[in-house]
Amino acid sequence: VIKNIIGTNDLIEFLRGKRATFMLALSNTKTADIEGITQAGIPGKIYLTPTLDSEFLVCGEVRSLESIAETPKGVPTPALITRATHLLKPFSNIELLNLGIKVEPKVEHFNIHNFAITSSNAIDDNANIDSMDVFKKGLDFGQNFECKDDYLILAESVPSGTTTAAATALALGYDCKQMFSSSFKDVPSDIRNKTIEKALLNIKETDDIFSRVSKVSDNMLIFTAGFILGLNNQTKLILAGGTQMACVLLIVNSILKQMQGELETSNIALCTTKWVYEDEKSDIEGLLKLNDLKINAYYADFDFSLSEHPALKLYDEGEAKEGVGAGGALAYALLNGITKEELTKKVESFLS
Amino acid sequence: VIKNIIGTNDLIEFLRGKRATFMLALSNTKTADIEGITQAGIPGKIYLTPTLDSEFLVCGEVRSLESIAETPKGVPTPALITRATHLLKPFSNIELLNLGIKVEPKVEHFNIHNFAITSSNAIDDNANIDSMDVFKKGLDFGQNFECKDDYLILAESVPSGTTTAAATALALGYDCKQMFSSSFKDVPSDIRNKTIEKALLNIKETDDIFSRVSKVSDNMLIFTAGFILGLNNQTKLILAGGTQMACVLLIVNSILKQMQGELETSNIALCTTKWVYEDEKSDIEGLLKLNDLKINAYYADFDFSLSEHPALKLYDEGEAKEGVGAGGALAYALLNGITKEELTKKVESFLS
């Protein structure tokens, strides 16, 4: 079942049985190198996570390292969930967006869109993103985008992306300090908060939106904001993610307000996991309600209660929540008749 | 699951969830009339097998005879497997290629491409094929081919086709005497080998490629070699077959070498069954490795271990291995989320 966070269920019901392109946005920010800030990957090799996630998603194997990315506690990447969906009910197309990653995925045939964007600096030291350039590339890509299928599911793999998202929303003036999720159960608030606070110290009162995001954001957030504006509601779009995608929508909102522009959003929805929705340390609903734009938002009512596997149990205990479009993928699977049992078994098959 | 024989899995993974046209090449060679050379059909009516296979594939019933083609031992045609796939996850289009059959399938609506090719003579008596004509027709068809779907699965039904394939590869000078499969478990080596030896006696040292294949080959092999060259890697192509399709690729290789030509093959893959891959009396991997062209090759990891049906058990005992694109069809089914259980049940439903 798919449940509403805000809005109505018409859009997601319309997408039942429809064909989807799945697009995965990949980016590295040096913020992820700050010790203890994220557990989305292998310590010392966190930067490889988007590369490994995308290899596993499209080809079922990791090629740029011996084994799949998992956290120090042994939580496997949510890419397992998205891959399981793709095996049970394939996406019609999978494409990758290289938004500045250190190691390009070693895959053939699959379209990797390159935008000549370099990975960004740590936000506590000024991310130093050419935000206007990245934004314009997203805008262009959206304006020229032709969906081969009925709708687009846009997902991300950006280690420490919830930290950059929190800093971004705060830098844009949204009152959302406690609203951001983390891949940790025990959110490393000290490190995260210190990083965010230090990042925000770089912001000057006179900085405009683009100056602000260039200092404290990441490429995925900026590019995707541009992409949504470029797309201009012309393609049905599922933003497959949690608080990061909610932040993208806040960037869009800020830009529109400054420009006194408008955007029809009837074809845009956010779709995340139950783990994000139920997370007590973040508030996806609150983040969406800070937005002046009316965005439908959903979560896939899926957990690993049918599994006995200890690594998957960690999801239900809050150790991992979202990423690689897990929530959107689960919704796609459920919309196409795949059951919780089938999904659970398929994910388990990767771990045995 | 789909497994690699040689190459990488990128192409087959790219085809996951994609739409396919299934094309079945039909041909008769009088080689099949040699007593005991093949069990692909009803004794005395072996020539009907391609006709019956195609009728059953597209319409679910045989029309040019009372019952479906099965071997004297009762092994049902692999058309059952391809039909089961089509019922569980339909091909977007099925088209037939009449490459010289005695009885045209009695079907309406489905596109039967006619090329005015006549069925060929037995190879022990000179197959007597106008090989340049057949090749050019394949080349033309490939050059003008526009795939309506994301990719093409090309399959064959040619009784005694493994014998003509073996003779062809040997006539072209490939060192592959023990590498060819047969529909028999106990390969009737004497009859086969005598036929092949007799066929090769017709080859003169001075014969060029086209003279050689005109004497010892069959229309499907020659036409398909032309088709692949005409297609020129412009359409993603699954060659759905075992040693016969491997032979086609050896013909392509020989022609290219003689012409000092080149062919990009990134979009071509061979896909066969586990029965062919595991067959101890043939060597699909060896045949592919004799080729200078780099071709990805896969097999569908499917068998009838979930079935109790004695006629299907014969497959697992090696009595039938491939044909009517069974391997490619199984891969297509597995790529689209169909399970081994579902496939087994559907095939069983035709036999009860």
Interface residues (C-beta under 8 A of the other chain):
Chain A: V58 C59 G60 E61 H86 L87 L88 K89 P90 F91 S92 N93 V107 E108 H109 F110 I338
Chain B: T8 N9 D10 L11 E13 F14 R16 G17 K18 S266 L335 N336 G337
